[in-house]
Amino acid sequence: MSKLKFETLLEAGVHFGHLKRKWNPAMAPYIFEEKKGIHIIDLNKTMVHLDQACAAMKQIAKSGKKVLFVATKKQAKEIVSERVAKVNMPFVTERWTGGMLTNFQTTRKSIRKMAMIDKMKSDGSWETLNKREKLFKTRQREKLEKTFGSIADMTRQPAAIFIIDILKEHIALAEAHRLNIPTFAMVDTNSNPKLVDFPIPANDDATKSIALIMDQICEAIREGLEDRKNLKAGDKDEADASDVVNAVVEAAPVVEVAPVVEAAPAVVEAPVAEVAPETEESTENSAE
């Protein structure tokens, strides 16, 4: 993964924070200066924290676990859904339903209900419904798809959660804390970075800033998935090699049925040295 340059972050407006009066004092270590009443984020620290977050994301993806992305603000919706879908990770961009993580069994029931309606359309039972029932189930399916469609493949709780704007997604953050799920987030100058395990100080309102950070995060995930794929391929090659070795070992006993090594001691067990004394003794007896 290519390392971001300082100028690239600058051009995307990652350094722009909120007005001074809206700041959170906990963000003080990440603020470079104040300019015209607006706080400027220290991009050097942004780069350091982004590298740490990317390294962690890569390891999670390499282990085969899922990362849930949450971004329901209008600036981030399309950016997140477009990029995250490419790396096959779950995401929520419409509305965070309370209890989506803490009451995960209920969430899974809703997803199964959606799958059941799809099954009805494929097995022919859909045609047995009357017009009113069809309309009801179609609307129900659309509603479920909007809320849970992007997490339909998430069969278990995610290994981590990535949030854009922790103030807006405070419910998702609270649920992640309750379940001890590691949290990643873009934190602006009005947020508290201490609430996040891997905070990335950056402008979470500008589309260019969000797109730039998401590109780096998704690239790290892509690399992790690629490493996992290569690792599996390597294991398969090793398995194929071991199969060949096992086949040779299994076939080897056929050759060892009449082992030469075991036959050799039989000849050696009748040493000439033992026969010689008997000959000498018999010669002496005959001489007497």
C-alpha positions, 0 to 999 in steps of 0.5 A: 500500500502506497503511503499517503503524502502530506500534500495529498491530505492537505489538498483533500482538506483533511486538516480542516476542523470545526469552529473553535467554540465547538471543539472538544478539549480531548482533541487538543493533542491533535490540533495544530493551530487555530486559524480564523476561528477554525481549528486546524488538525495536525496532519502529521498525527493523522498520518501516524494514526491512519497507518496504525489503523490500516495495519490493524485492519489488514490483520483483521482481514487476514484473519478472515474476520469481518469489519462493520462500517457505519456511516449514515450521514449524507456526505459519507453514504455513497462513498462508504457503500461503494468502497466497502462493497468492493472488499465484501465487508458489511456496512450500515448507511441508511439507519442504525437500528437500536440493538443491531449488535447487542440484540444480534439474534433479533437482527438475524431473525429479520435477515432470515425473514428477508431470505424466506420471502426470497425463497417463496418467490423461487419455490412457487409458493409466492403464486399462492398468495393473494394480491394483498399479501403479495403487496404486504410482503413486497413492502416488508422485503423492501424495508428489510433490504434497506435496513439489513440488506448490506449486513445479510452476510454477517452471520456473527458479530463483527471483529471490529467496527469503523465509524464516520462521525462518532457523535452522529453514530453514538448508539453504534459506538455505545453498543460496540463498547458494551460488547468489547468490539474494537472501534475505529473512527474518523474523529473531528475536532468536536469529538472525543478521541478517547472513546475510540480504540483507533482514532483517526483525526480528520475532517469527517464532513468533507467528501474528499476527506472521507473518500481519501481515508476510506480508500486507504482503509479499504486498500489495507483490507484488500491487502489483508484478504490477498495475503489470506488468499495467498496463505491458503494457496500456500497451504494447499500446495503444502497439502498437495506435496504432503499427499504425494509424500504420503502416497510414496510412503504408503507404496514403499512397504511393497518394496520392503517386503523382502528387505535386504537389510534384515536378511544381512544379519542372518548371515552375520549371526553365524560367525566364522569365529565361532566355528573356528574353535570347534575345528581346533578342538576336534584337531587336538582330540584327533591328535591325542 
